[in-house]
Amino acid sequence: MHFTKEDFGKDFKWGVSTAAYQIEGAHDLDGKGTSIWDSFSNKKRKITNGHNGNIACDFYHQYPQDLELIKQLNIPNYRFSISWSRILPNGTGEINFKGVAYYNRVIDLCLELGIEPWVTIYHWDLPEALHAKGGWTNREVLNWFSEYVQCCIKYFGDRVKHWMVLNEPMVFTGAGYFLGVHAPGKVGLSNFLAAAHHAALCQAEGGRILRSHQQEYKIGTTFSYSHIDPLRENHEKDLRAVVKVDALLNRLFLEPLLGMGYPMKDLKILQKIERFMLPGDEQKLAFQMDFVGLQNYTREIVSHAPLMPFVQAKIIKANKRKVTHTLMNWEVYPASIYQALKRWNNYPAIKEILVTENGAAFHDHLVENEVHDAERLQYLQDHIEQVLKAQKEGVKVNGYFVWTLMDNFEWAEGYHPRFGLIHVDFDTQKRTIKNSGKWYSQLLLDRKL
């Protein structure tokens, strides 16, 4: 590896990311309401090995030592999310001031330690009380979400300057409202399209509310993105499959935000979203973010599949292709992040790109208080190198946040895949910095590696 922190420029943002439900625990303490992930993960057979996030990493109680570890690792920026149901137990109405006080303690300690807080407003944990009213499929979610954003600004906005409105809307609507493998476990095209449209409206409206309060805020939102290649080069039907899958996975939420509307031309089934649109919605979908967050882990290979509903395409899993892959069965393909950055750079409306998540889960073994995670270390080096390559070619990328600070609850996969720079023993809550974490710390010390 041949790069240093300085190669990226002095204004480049280095950080680490987490999400509330994946680390906090304390699922029913101090007035917190139930979220859809509390309900979903406590149902039988929903999560690998019957796991849930009731305790997770116990960050709710352990945050002082965990923030100290971030400082020890020389990480200057920390991205974390607010749990909607911790501050609004019913989603709207009554404020839970114990929840507000908790996030104020986290934010204040970050600032005291010289760590800049980057807050994600919504990272998938909708209050269960709102799900009972239809959740993201109910257009009223615009009002519920607006109230929640206003609360975040009121209680945290004097100190938090960097905001992200939504985390990966394609994932929480697709997995949660179409496939049913994530909370709240709904299925079907109608549920998905309604949820998708309302989430797309909320990502822009959240930006507008933040901007109306404070011109100086740095406002963004984040998108999952995987570069997509055909199984067979120069095979016309596979190439058409690539266009359709790309429209669905990579462009469905990004392009409306940029004022381009939904990519219906390339995926005809999206025309059905119009039945959830009201006059003026196309304009309301657009907002000029200060930055967009790219969340990249892999690439996908697709082939034409005439029997697959809606897209006539299927993704060929990494293990079936016999390529190097992570515990999530995602191909290790560092060029994907470079290709994503280059492509996003071609959208004139994108002012700045930050890589807000990138990382990998491998088999980690704690041996004599050491975790020699050579595969993760190599993965991070190779992907950061690709980010630098894109930046040197003029791509407006100005930040990189590792997913994730520490091993945590990995949604439907439970605690099996470990993504952290820090190993967590979930029985004792002992933290051990992995070799990848030590390497990242050294990179951020400005030393030549």
Secondary structure, DSSP 8 states (H G I E B T S, - for coil): ----GGGG-TT-EEEEE--HHHH---TTSTT---BHHHHHHTSTTSSGGG--SSSTT-HHHHHHHHHHHHHHTT--EEEEE--HHHHSTTSSSS--HHHHHHHHHHHHHHHHTT-EEEEEEESS--BHHHHTTTGGGSTTHHHHHHHHHHHHHHHHTTT--EEEEEE-HHHHHHHHHTS-SSTT---SHHHHHHHHHHHHHHHHHHHHHHHHH-TT-EEEEEEE--EEEESSTT-HHHHHHHHHHHIIIIITTHHHHTTS---TTT-GGGGGGGGG--TTHHHHT----SEEEEE---EEEEEE-TTSTTT-EEE--HHHHT--B-TTS-B--THHHHHHHHHHHT-TT---EEEEE----B---EETTEE--HHHHHHHHHHHHHHHHHHHTT--EEEEEEE-SB----GGGTTSSB--SEEEETTTTEEEE-HHHHHHHHHTTT---
